[in-house]
Amino acid sequence: MAVTPVVATVFALGFANGVFAVAAVGNMMRLVGQGTAGREGIRMGVWGSAQAIAIGAGSVVGTLMVDAARWIANDTMIAYAAVFSIQAALFFIAALLALGIRTKDELPHEHAAITTG
């Protein structure tokens, strides 16, 4: 069996999706503990809802991109390879962004508190 661009891009998409999932779940678990106690479940629900909306929107946009790429390239394999490559890159960027999220307690203090006395 010959390795085609689709096989490589599907592998890259799966790997990037896994990296994204680990980063997203790790950050979700860290962030839901921040803030007012007793509201962790609500924060997890909001996080899950946001992810569901993003996955749904991504599926629709991905489908439209495949149709557009297939129309431009007139080749289904090239269309899927191009869209999967773009998606893999976006997942990787999203994982890097998720790793950079900091809570209010983790932010450096820009100015020392001024006390008057």
Backbone torsions as a table, in degrees:
resi	resn	phi	psi	omega
1	MET	NA	126.0	-179.6
2	ALA	-78.8	143.0	175.9
3	VAL	-83.3	122.3	-178.8
4	THR	-105.1	166.4	176.3
5	PRO	-57.9	-29.8	-179.7
6	VAL	-66.5	-41.7	179.7
7	VAL	-61.2	-46.5	-179.6
8	ALA	-64.9	-41.3	-178.3
9	THR	-72.8	-33.9	176.2
10	VAL	-66.1	-40.9	176.1
11	PHE	-61.4	-46.9	179.7
12	ALA	-62.1	-40.0	178.5
13	LEU	-64.0	-43.9	178.8
14	GLY	-63.5	-42.6	178.6
15	PHE	-64.0	-47.5	-179.7
16	ALA	-64.5	-36.9	177.8
17	ASN	-63.9	-40.0	177.0
18	GLY	-64.9	-42.8	177.3
19	VAL	-61.4	-43.7	178.5
20	PHE	-61.9	-45.5	-177.8
21	ALA	-61.8	-43.6	179.6
22	VAL	-63.9	-44.7	179.3
23	ALA	-64.5	-41.8	-178.0
24	ALA	-66.7	-45.7	-179.4
25	VAL	-66.7	-41.8	178.4
26	GLY	-60.4	-45.2	178.5
27	ASN	-69.4	-36.9	177.4
28	MET	-60.8	-46.3	-178.6
29	MET	-64.2	-35.0	178.5
30	ARG	-72.2	-41.9	-174.6
31	LEU	-76.5	-31.1	-177.7
32	VAL	-67.9	-20.4	177.5
33	GLY	-79.9	-9.0	-179.8
34	GLN	-85.9	151.3	175.7
35	GLY	94.0	-160.3	-176.0
36	THR	-64.8	130.0	179.0
37	ALA	-65.8	149.8	178.8
38	GLY	88.5	-1.9	-179.7
39	ARG	-114.8	16.3	-177.8
40	GLU	-62.1	-38.7	180.0
41	GLY	-63.1	-39.5	178.4
42	ILE	-65.7	-43.0	179.9
43	ARG	-64.4	-38.7	177.0
44	MET	-65.3	-39.1	178.2
45	GLY	-64.0	-42.4	177.9
46	VAL	-63.5	-44.1	179.1
47	TRP	-59.7	-47.2	179.9
48	GLY	-63.0	-40.9	177.9
49	SER	-62.9	-43.0	178.9
50	ALA	-61.6	-41.6	178.5
51	GLN	-65.3	-40.9	179.8
52	ALA	-62.6	-42.9	178.1
53	ILE	-63.1	-43.0	-180.0
54	ALA	-64.5	-41.0	179.4
55	ILE	-65.7	-42.9	178.2
56	GLY	-62.4	-46.0	179.3
57	ALA	-64.3	-40.3	179.1
58	GLY	-64.1	-36.6	178.3
59	SER	-65.6	-43.2	179.5
60	VAL	-65.5	-47.7	-179.4
61	VAL	-64.0	-41.3	178.4
62	GLY	-60.6	-41.5	177.7
63	THR	-62.9	-44.4	177.8
64	LEU	-63.5	-38.3	179.0
65	MET	-65.5	-40.2	177.7
66	VAL	-62.9	-44.5	178.8
67	ASP	-61.1	-42.8	179.5
68	ALA	-66.7	-43.7	179.9
69	ALA	-65.3	-37.5	178.1
70	ARG	-66.3	-36.6	178.4
71	TRP	-68.4	-40.7	-179.2
72	ILE	-71.4	-50.0	-174.2
73	ALA	-86.0	-18.6	-176.7
74	ASN	56.7	33.1	-179.9
75	ASP	-149.5	117.3	-176.5
76	THR	-63.2	-41.6	-177.6
77	MET	-63.7	-44.3	178.7
78	ILE	-65.5	-38.1	179.5
79	ALA	-61.7	-49.5	179.1
80	TYR	-65.4	-40.6	179.1
81	ALA	-61.1	-41.6	-179.6
82	ALA	-66.6	-46.4	-178.1
83	VAL	-67.7	-42.3	178.1
84	PHE	-63.1	-36.4	177.9
85	SER	-65.2	-42.9	177.8
86	ILE	-63.7	-43.9	179.5
87	GLN	-63.4	-41.6	178.8
88	ALA	-61.6	-42.8	178.7
89	ALA	-64.0	-40.9	179.2
90	LEU	-66.7	-38.4	175.9
91	PHE	-62.3	-42.3	179.8
92	PHE	-63.9	-43.9	178.0
93	ILE	-62.5	-42.4	178.8
94	ALA	-62.7	-38.7	178.0
95	ALA	-64.5	-41.3	177.6
96	LEU	-63.9	-40.8	177.1
97	LEU	-64.2	-41.9	180.0
98	ALA	-63.5	-36.8	178.2
99	LEU	-67.4	-23.0	-178.5
100	GLY	-89.7	-1.5	-179.7
101	ILE	-69.5	131.4	177.1
102	ARG	-124.1	148.9	176.7
103	THR	-85.9	169.8	-179.8
104	LYS	-57.5	-38.1	-179.1
105	ASP	-69.4	-23.3	-177.8
106	GLU	-89.9	-12.5	-178.3
107	LEU	-72.4	141.1	176.9
108	PRO	-68.9	144.5	178.4
109	HIS	-81.0	120.5	-176.7
110	GLU	-71.8	-38.9	-175.6
111	HIS	-132.6	137.8	175.4
112	ALA	-70.5	150.1	179.4
113	ALA	-63.8	135.2	178.5
114	ILE	-93.3	124.2	178.1
115	THR	-110.1	139.8	176.8
116	THR	-113.2	145.8	-176.8
117	GLY	-148.4	NA	NA
